[in-house]
């Protein structure tokens, strides 16, 4: 049988509440008494029941990572990097990490996410891959439930957030190709323009063109998606233009891989006939043949910073309304496709 708090109290010769005070640090306990208590804890191999403790302290020591089903992080390692960074921050402060996938095809896609605070299954949430809309922020903010958005909120000062500077990333990709002499550069968004990453990367691409005195040609912009064939048709359409692009920026590495595949099928040589730049610097870009030049987002650092920020919110080190926005720079890794 596992030892209970009553067993520890009996072994140490103190009241149950004294054991609780010593372990939680919620009241003063004499050093000699604490020494007896922790000696009993070690001898009995006592482990506190977190669920029972949570009923008393109103804390679970859990933080939740809620990932929208549309996010493709599992297939290319992005999510794993976020989890690794978040896990480091959580373990440093003795928190456990819960992972939840949000269904997007239901009438109320965020309902089960909002249940997290209703059921008190976690002390706070990190949201990843959400569309730029008011849900689920409104209910979370109304209830003053601690949460951090991995991404850019749909309006300024709405909530605490950690984000890669996607506009800078789009700018870097276009600037990189422009400096290589390309002037007709196609752009396939990573997904629909309901997502902040798509909007920001596209805006960065346009800004770079403008700085090089090149007029933005809307025919060179195609909308990508999370569909498994996104990139094939868009590439064919772009390459069928009379004044076709000499380079294509794909909003995600998986799309860049399809751009390469389609271009080769159509008889183009990469990079001689067509240069390709992807986004996220995932395992897809690293292992592809030819290797795909890609913009890197600091996902591990984003996860770590989001975890630290959320725990600071939970523990009251940061005021709920003192909105913190952390934006991290991107880099670019050149490979065979350029």
N, C-alpha and C positions, 0 to 999 in steps of 0.2 A: 504493500500500500504506500502511495506517495505521502510524504509528510505534509501536515497542515500547519497553519499559523498557530493553532492551539498547541500542537506538539512542540513548536519552537518556544512558545511562551512557557510551557511546562518545563522544558529542558533548561531554559535560561533563568527560571524562577521569577518571571515577571508577568504582568497582565498582557492580554492579547493586544490591547490598544497601544501599549508601550512598544511592542514589536512593530506594529504598524507605523507608529511615529518615527521609529528609528530607521525603518526601511524607506519610508517616503520622504523623510526630512521635513515633515509637516509640523513638528513641535520639538522643543529642546529635550534631549535625552542625555544624561550624564555619560561621559566617555567610558567609564568602567562598565556601565550597564550596556552600552552599545557593543563593547568588546565581548561581553557574555552572549549577547543576542546573536551577533554575527558568527561567533564560534559555534553556537547551536545550529545556525543556518547551514554552516559548512558540514558539521558532523552529520546532520540529518539529510543533507543534500536537498534542502527545501527550495522549491521554485514557486514564486507567487503565481496565482491564477490571474492572468491578465484580464479575463472577462469579468471575474468577480471584482478585481480592483477597479475596473472601468466603471462599474455600477456605483462605486463610492466616489471616485475622483472625477467622474464625467469625462475621462480621457481614455482613449484606446491605445495610444502610442502607435497608431497606424496612420500612414498617409496613402492616399489613393492616386493612381495614375489612370485617368480616364482617356482612352484612345478612341477617336472616331473610327468607325469601320472602314471609312473611305481611305484612311491613311495607309500607304503601301509600305510602311516601315519594316514589317516583318520580312518581306521578300528581299530587302536589300540591306538590312543591318542597321538602318537609322534608329529604329525603336530600341534595339539592343544597346546602342551607344547611349541613348537617353536613360535607359534603365540602369546602366552601369554608373553613369554620373549621379543619378538620383539616389541609387543604392549607397554610394559612398557618403553622400550628405546625410542620408537617413541613419545609417549604421553609426556614424560619428556621434549622433545624438540619441542613439538607442530607440529609433523608430523602425517599424517594419513597413514594407511596401506592398500594397495591394494593387493588382492590375485588373482593369475592367475595360471591355470593348463595348462601345456604344453602337447600337443598331440604328442605322440611318433610314431604313425603309419602313419604319412604323409611323403611326399618326403622331406619337409623342416620343421622338427619338431620345429626349433627354430625361424622360420620366424616371428611369431607374437610376440615373446619375444623381438626380435631385433627392432620391431616396437615401443616398449616402448620409446626408446630414439629418434627415428625418429619423433614420434608424440608428444614428450615431455609430456607424461601422468604421468611420475614419475621422480623424481630427481635422483633416483638410484635404484638398484635392489639387491635382495638377491636370489641366485640360490640354489635350494635344489633338490637332487635326480637325478642329471645329470650323464650320463656316462662319463668315463674318456676319453675325446676326445677334439680336438681343438675347436669344436663348443660348445657354441656360443662365447667363449672367444675372438676369433680372431677379430671379428667385434667390440665387446664391447671395447677391448683394443685399436684397431685402432682409434676409435672415442673418446677414453679416457673418456668413460662413467663410472661413479662410480658404482661399483658392488662388492659384497662380496660373496664368495662361501661357502656354508655350506657343508663341505667335504674337501677332499684332492685333490689339483690340480694334473693333470696328469704329470706335471713336476715342479721342484722346482722354486720358485720365479716367477711364472707365474702371479699370482693375489693375492689379499688379501683374506684370508680364515679363517674360524673358524671351528674346527673339534674336535670330540671326538677322543681320542687315541684308535682307533679300534684295532691296533696291541696289545696294552697293554690289551685290553678287551679279545681278543682271548687267549692271554697268561694267563690271570687270570683264565679264564674258564678251560683251560687244567691243569694249575697248581693246581687248587682247586680239580680236580678229581684225579690227580696224587698223591696228598698228602693223599687222602682217600684210596690209594692202587690200583687204576685202572691202568692198563698198556695197554689194548687194548681199545682205545678211538676212536670212529667214529666221523666224522665231516661232517656236511651238510652245505654248504655255504648258505648265505642268498639270493643269487641271482647269476647271471652269473658273471664271472670274468672281465666283462666290467666296473664294479663298484668298486671304491676304498675300500668301506667297506668290500666287499667280499675278496679282495686280502689281506687287512691288517689283518682281523680276522683270515684268514687261515695262514698267516705268523706267527702270534702270537702263534697259536696252535702248529705249527711246531717248533718254537723256544723253547717252554716249553718242548716238547718231547725231543729235542736235549739236553737240560740242564739236563734232567733226564737219559741221555744216552740210549734213546729209539729210534730205527730207525723208520723213518717215513714210514708207509706202505700206498702206494697210493690207495690200495684197500679199505682202511677205509675212504677215502675222496669221497664225493658225491656232485654233483652240484645241488643246490636248484634253485628256480626261483620264480617269482611273480605270478605264476599260482595258482589258488585256491586249487589245490590238491597237491602242492609241499610238500614233506615230507613223504607221504604214500609209494610210490614206493621205494624211497631212503632207508627208514627204512627196508622194506622187503628185499631189496638187501643186506644191511649191516648185517641183522640178519640171512641171509641164508648162510653166509660165514662159512666155516668149523671151523675157529678160530674166532668166532664172537666177536664183541666188548661187553664189560661189561658196557660201558657208551657211550652216544652220545651227542655231542654238536651240537645244531641247531642254525644256524645263525640268526634266528628271532624267537620271541616267538610263532607266529602263526604256524611256522613249528614245533617247539617243542611240541605244543599241538597235532599236527598230528602224531608226532613220538610216543607220549604217547598212542594215540588212536589206532594206528596200532599195537604197541607192545602188548597192552592188547588183541586186537583181535587175535593176534597170540599165545596167551596163556602165555605171560610173565608178571611177577609181577614187578611193579615199586614201590620202587627202588630196591627191593631185587634181581631181575634178571637183571634189566637194570636201570642205573642212567641216568637222562636227565638234561641238562643245556640249557637254552634258552638265548636269547639276546634281550635287550632293556628294560627289567623290565616293561612291559606294563600292562594294565588292564587284558590282556589275561593271563599273568603269575600269576597275583595276584588273579584272581577269579577262575582259573582252579581248578579242583579237580581230582587228587592231585595238590596242588600248585606247580608251576614250579620254580625251582631255576633259577635265571636269572642275566645276566650281565646288569648293568644299565648304560645308557648313559645320561649325564647331558643336556638333550635337552632344558630345560627352560633356563639354563645358556647360552647355545650355542645361542639361539635366542636373548637373551639380549645382549650378547657380539657382535654378528653380527650386531645388530641394532645400537649399539653405534659406532662400527667401520665404518659402512656405513655412518652414519650422520657426523662423523668426516671427512670422505672423501668428502662428499657433501659440507660441510662448509669450507673446505680448512685447517682444523686443522692438517691433515695428507697429506703429498705429495703423489700424485698418484703413483709415481714410488718407493716410500719407502715402499716396500711390507711388510705387517704385517701378520704373521702366528700365530694363537692362537690355541693351542692344550690342550684339557681338559681331565683329568683322568677319568677312569671308576671305578665302584665299583661292588660288587657282593652281591646278596641277596639270602640266602639259604632258600629253602622251601622243601616240601615233596618229590620231585622227586630225591633228593640226600640223 
